[in-house]
């Protein structure tokens, strides 16, 4: 955990996860990336993060990636992770 010096005293910086949205999800939410603070004893899953950000109902067609690896929505996220929510996509 990083420490931030502020006015001569040290404070512990909040641990965070980087959240990214793509395509239609980005358009709906109105943002493409956010940094979300995690509770110190975090046991949040990717789906918990989705719900915490009020991104709407979960759909089985959505995909989740943590650190650029596709995972199940129930996968736990850790401080420093990059969490990406991906809409359905097709090959061409």
N, CA and C atoms as a LAMMPS dump frame, in Angstrom:
ITEM: TIMESTEP
0
ITEM: NUMBER OF ATOMS
276
ITEM: BOX BOUNDS ff ff ff
-5.0000000000000000e+02 5.0000000000000000e+02
-5.0000000000000000e+02 5.0000000000000000e+02
-5.0000000000000000e+02 5.0000000000000000e+02
ITEM: ATOMS id mol type element x y z
1 1 1 N 0.836 -1.162 0
2 1 2 C 0 0 0
3 1 3 C 0.888 1.234 0
4 2 1 N 0.553 2.2 -0.838
5 2 2 C 1.338 3.424 -0.931
6 2 3 C 0.969 4.376 0.19
7 3 1 N 1.962 5.128 0.616
8 3 2 C 1.715 6.161 1.615
9 3 3 C 1.876 7.513 0.963
10 4 1 N 1.015 8.426 1.319
11 4 2 C 1.039 9.771 0.769
12 4 3 C 1.358 10.727 1.904
13 5 1 N 2.357 11.572 1.697
14 5 2 C 2.704 12.564 2.702
15 5 3 C 1.845 13.795 2.48
16 6 1 N 1.198 14.236 3.541
17 6 2 C 0.319 15.394 3.422
18 6 3 C 0.542 16.29 4.637
19 7 1 N 1.123 17.46 4.399
20 7 2 C 1.331 18.412 5.473
21 7 3 C 2.21 17.885 6.585
22 8 1 N 3.228 17.104 6.252
23 8 2 C 4.154 16.593 7.245
24 8 3 C 3.711 15.299 7.898
25 9 1 N 2.476 14.864 7.68
26 9 2 C 2.039 13.59 8.247
27 9 3 C 1.78 12.612 7.114
28 10 1 N 1.999 11.331 7.401
29 10 2 C 1.78 10.315 6.371
30 10 3 C 0.386 9.737 6.517
31 11 1 N -0.267 9.542 5.384
32 11 2 C -1.56 8.886 5.36
33 11 3 C -1.472 7.731 4.382
34 12 1 N -2.198 6.663 4.662
35 12 2 C -2.207 5.518 3.77
36 12 3 C -3.135 5.819 2.605
37 13 1 N -2.613 5.666 1.38
38 13 2 C -3.424 5.902 0.184
39 13 3 C -4.442 4.775 0.034
40 14 1 N -5.606 5.114 -0.426
41 14 2 C -6.657 4.131 -0.641
42 14 3 C -6.247 3.165 -1.748
43 15 1 N -6.539 1.886 -1.55
44 15 2 C -6.273 0.912 -2.599
45 15 3 C -7.423 0.971 -3.592
46 16 1 N -7.082 0.879 -4.86
47 16 2 C -8.095 1.06 -5.896
48 16 3 C -8.019 -0.023 -6.963
49 17 1 N -9.084 -0.101 -7.74
50 17 2 C -9.13 -0.92 -8.941
51 17 3 C -9.513 0.016 -10.084
52 18 1 N -8.883 -0.153 -11.224
53 18 2 C -9.181 0.643 -12.417
54 18 3 C -10.303 -0.068 -13.184
55 19 1 N -11.39 0.625 -13.446
56 19 2 C -12.538 0.044 -14.15
57 19 3 C -12.642 0.692 -15.519
58 20 1 N -12.77 -0.138 -16.549
59 20 2 C -12.899 0.359 -17.92
60 20 3 C -14.164 -0.215 -18.559
61 21 1 N -14.832 0.646 -19.315
62 21 2 C -16.012 0.244 -20.08
63 21 3 C -15.719 0.432 -21.557
64 22 1 N -16.34 -0.387 -22.395
65 22 2 C -16.098 -0.31 -23.828
66 22 3 C -17.404 -0.253 -24.607
67 23 1 N -17.329 0.384 -25.77
68 23 2 C -18.407 0.442 -26.77
69 23 3 C -19.732 0.887 -26.154
70 24 1 N -20.769 0.092 -26.346
71 24 2 C -22.116 0.433 -25.895
72 24 3 C -22.166 0.707 -24.391
73 25 1 N -21.404 -0.043 -23.605
74 25 2 C -21.396 0.165 -22.152
75 25 3 C -20.874 1.555 -21.81
76 26 1 N -19.844 1.968 -22.513
77 26 2 C -19.26 3.305 -22.325
78 26 3 C -20.286 4.377 -22.696
79 27 1 N -20.972 4.172 -23.801
80 27 2 C -21.984 5.138 -24.241
81 27 3 C -23.106 5.278 -23.214
82 28 1 N -23.564 4.15 -22.669
83 28 2 C -24.652 4.173 -21.69
84 28 3 C -24.247 4.851 -20.386
85 29 1 N -23.043 4.548 -19.915
86 29 2 C -22.59 5.081 -18.626
87 29 3 C -22.12 6.525 -18.729
88 30 1 N -21.639 6.915 -19.913
89 30 2 C -21.125 8.27 -20.089
90 30 3 C -19.688 8.444 -19.635
91 31 1 N -18.985 7.343 -19.421
92 31 2 C -17.566 7.396 -19.056
93 31 3 C -16.873 6.128 -19.55
94 32 1 N -15.555 6.211 -19.709
95 32 2 C -14.805 5.053 -20.209
96 32 3 C -13.895 4.435 -19.16
97 33 1 N -13.462 5.216 -18.177
98 33 2 C -12.56 4.682 -17.15
99 33 3 C -12.796 5.402 -15.831
100 34 1 N -12.71 4.633 -14.764
101 34 2 C -12.846 5.169 -13.403
102 34 3 C -11.91 4.406 -12.487
103 35 1 N -11.486 5.081 -11.454
104 35 2 C -10.708 4.441 -10.4
105 35 3 C -11.64 4.284 -9.206
106 36 1 N -11.827 3.051 -8.751
107 36 2 C -12.759 2.776 -7.663
108 36 3 C -11.99 2.372 -6.414
109 37 1 N -12.163 3.104 -5.309
110 37 2 C -11.511 2.706 -4.055
111 37 3 C -12.094 1.382 -3.567
112 38 1 N -11.236 0.54 -3.032
113 38 2 C -11.676 -0.73 -2.468
114 38 3 C -11.594 -0.668 -0.95
115 39 1 N -12.553 -1.269 -0.262
116 39 2 C -12.445 -1.358 1.194
117 39 3 C -11.187 -2.145 1.57
118 40 1 N -10.633 -1.848 2.738
119 40 2 C -9.388 -2.491 3.174
120 40 3 C -9.502 -4.011 3.179
121 41 1 N -10.63 -4.535 3.583
122 41 2 C -10.813 -5.991 3.646
123 41 3 C -11.689 -6.466 2.491
124 42 1 N -11.446 -5.942 1.324
125 42 2 C -12.299 -6.164 0.162
126 42 3 C -12.392 -7.632 -0.245
127 43 1 N -13.614 -8.063 -0.453
128 43 2 C -13.897 -9.382 -1.019
129 43 3 C -14.858 -9.189 -2.19
130 44 1 N -14.692 -8.096 -2.917
131 44 2 C -15.598 -7.777 -4.013
132 44 3 C -15.284 -8.601 -5.256
133 45 1 N -16.337 -9.032 -5.916
134 45 2 C -16.193 -9.691 -7.21
135 45 3 C -16.374 -8.642 -8.304
136 46 1 N -16.077 -9.038 -9.529
137 46 2 C -16.299 -8.139 -10.663
138 46 3 C -17.774 -7.742 -10.728
139 47 1 N -18.665 -8.682 -10.47
140 47 2 C -20.099 -8.394 -10.479
141 47 3 C -20.475 -7.408 -9.36
142 48 1 N -19.843 -7.535 -8.192
143 48 2 C -20.076 -6.573 -7.108
144 48 3 C -19.683 -5.162 -7.545
145 49 1 N -18.563 -5.049 -8.252
146 49 2 C -18.11 -3.742 -8.742
147 49 3 C -19.135 -3.186 -9.727
148 50 1 N -19.609 -4.015 -10.646
149 50 2 C -20.64 -3.613 -11.606
150 50 3 C -21.844 -3.013 -10.867
151 51 1 N -22.305 -3.729 -9.843
152 51 2 C -23.47 -3.269 -9.08
153 51 3 C -23.159 -2.01 -8.281
154 52 1 N -21.979 -1.932 -7.706
155 52 2 C -21.585 -0.755 -6.922
156 52 3 C -21.565 0.5 -7.797
157 53 1 N -21.215 0.344 -9.077
158 53 2 C -21.166 1.474 -10.008
159 53 3 C -22.528 1.77 -10.642
160 54 1 N -23.55 1.016 -10.242
161 54 2 C -24.919 1.228 -10.751
162 54 3 C -24.967 1.216 -12.276
163 55 1 N -24.394 0.166 -12.857
164 55 2 C -24.334 0.084 -14.318
165 55 3 C -25.533 -0.631 -14.93
166 56 1 N -26.537 -0.922 -14.121
167 56 2 C -27.744 -1.55 -14.638
168 56 3 C -27.753 -3.042 -14.396
169 57 1 N -28.789 -3.702 -14.898
170 57 2 C -28.89 -5.145 -14.694
171 57 3 C -27.768 -5.883 -15.425
172 58 1 N -27.268 -6.94 -14.81
173 58 2 C -26.232 -7.76 -15.429
174 58 3 C -26.865 -8.61 -16.519
175 59 1 N -26.144 -8.798 -17.606
176 59 2 C -26.59 -9.652 -18.705
177 59 3 C -25.559 -10.753 -18.923
178 60 1 N -26.035 -11.963 -19.141
179 60 2 C -25.128 -13.09 -19.368
180 60 3 C -24.29 -12.908 -20.63
181 61 1 N -24.69 -11.995 -21.517
182 61 2 C -23.922 -11.777 -22.748
183 61 3 C -22.711 -10.863 -22.531
184 62 1 N -22.626 -10.209 -21.364
185 62 2 C -21.478 -9.345 -21.073
186 62 3 C -20.263 -10.19 -20.715
187 63 1 N -19.091 -9.645 -20.971
188 63 2 C -17.837 -10.32 -20.638
189 63 3 C -17.05 -9.449 -19.681
190 64 1 N -16.233 -10.116 -18.864
191 64 2 C -15.405 -9.432 -17.873
192 64 3 C -13.958 -9.848 -18.083
193 65 1 N -13.064 -8.879 -18.01
194 65 2 C -11.629 -9.175 -18.056
195 65 3 C -10.965 -8.511 -16.855
196 66 1 N -10.09 -9.255 -16.212
197 66 2 C -9.257 -8.701 -15.151
198 66 3 C -7.821 -8.822 -15.624
199 67 1 N -7.155 -7.694 -15.675
200 67 2 C -5.768 -7.636 -16.16
201 67 3 C -5.627 -8.298 -17.532
202 68 1 N -6.593 -8.031 -18.397
203 68 2 C -6.63 -8.46 -19.796
204 68 3 C -6.826 -9.961 -19.976
205 69 1 N -7.369 -10.63 -18.957
206 69 2 C -7.715 -12.048 -19.05
207 69 3 C -9.207 -12.199 -18.801
208 70 1 N -9.916 -12.866 -19.722
209 70 2 C -11.348 -13.08 -19.531
210 70 3 C -11.574 -13.97 -18.313
211 71 1 N -12.532 -13.56 -17.471
212 71 2 C -12.838 -14.286 -16.242
213 71 3 C -14.351 -14.339 -16.059
214 72 1 N -14.791 -15.115 -15.09
215 72 2 C -16.205 -15.163 -14.729
216 72 3 C -16.558 -13.92 -13.902
217 73 1 N -17.807 -13.47 -13.945
218 73 2 C -18.202 -12.276 -13.188
219 73 3 C -18.006 -12.423 -11.677
220 74 1 N -17.963 -13.648 -11.18
221 74 2 C -17.789 -13.877 -9.751
222 74 3 C -16.325 -13.806 -9.313
223 75 1 N -15.419 -13.612 -10.27
224 75 2 C -13.984 -13.533 -9.944
225 75 3 C -13.714 -12.357 -9.011
226 76 1 N -12.938 -12.591 -7.983
227 76 2 C -12.6 -11.54 -7.019
228 76 3 C -11.617 -10.552 -7.639
229 77 1 N -11.791 -9.28 -7.323
230 77 2 C -10.856 -8.248 -7.778
231 77 3 C -9.973 -7.822 -6.614
232 78 1 N -8.756 -7.425 -6.95
233 78 2 C -7.772 -7.023 -5.948
234 78 3 C -7.281 -5.619 -6.259
235 79 1 N -6.787 -4.95 -5.246
236 79 2 C -6.213 -3.619 -5.431
237 79 3 C -5.15 -3.677 -6.52
238 80 1 N -5.182 -2.689 -7.401
239 80 2 C -4.218 -2.614 -8.492
240 80 3 C -4.671 -3.303 -9.769
241 81 1 N -5.77 -4.068 -9.704
242 81 2 C -6.278 -4.746 -10.897
243 81 3 C -6.884 -3.746 -11.87
244 82 1 N -6.87 -4.132 -13.146
245 82 2 C -7.628 -3.422 -14.17
246 82 3 C -8.812 -4.313 -14.523
247 83 1 N -9.999 -3.799 -14.32
248 83 2 C -11.231 -4.537 -14.552
249 83 3 C -11.926 -3.934 -15.759
250 84 1 N -12.216 -4.76 -16.755
251 84 2 C -12.868 -4.274 -17.971
252 84 3 C -14.184 -5.013 -18.171
253 85 1 N -15.216 -4.249 -18.486
254 85 2 C -16.513 -4.817 -18.834
255 85 3 C -16.696 -4.646 -20.335
256 86 1 N -16.99 -5.76 -21.004
257 86 2 C -17.061 -5.786 -22.463
258 86 3 C -18.458 -6.191 -22.918
259 87 1 N -19.025 -5.448 -23.859
260 87 2 C -20.327 -5.831 -24.396
261 87 3 C -20.158 -7.047 -25.311
262 88 1 N -21.268 -7.644 -25.717
263 88 2 C -21.169 -8.755 -26.666
264 88 3 C -20.446 -8.3 -27.931
265 89 1 N -19.637 -9.168 -28.481
266 89 2 C -18.941 -8.828 -29.721
267 89 3 C -18.982 -10.025 -30.649
268 90 1 N -18.859 -9.734 -31.927
269 90 2 C -18.901 -10.79 -32.931
270 90 3 C -17.642 -10.734 -33.767
271 91 1 N -17.3 -11.855 -34.309
272 91 2 C -16.137 -11.915 -35.202
273 91 3 C -16.548 -11.546 -36.61
274 92 1 N -15.562 -11.347 -37.449
275 92 2 C -15.93 -10.953 -38.803
276 92 3 C -14.988 -11.445 -39.821
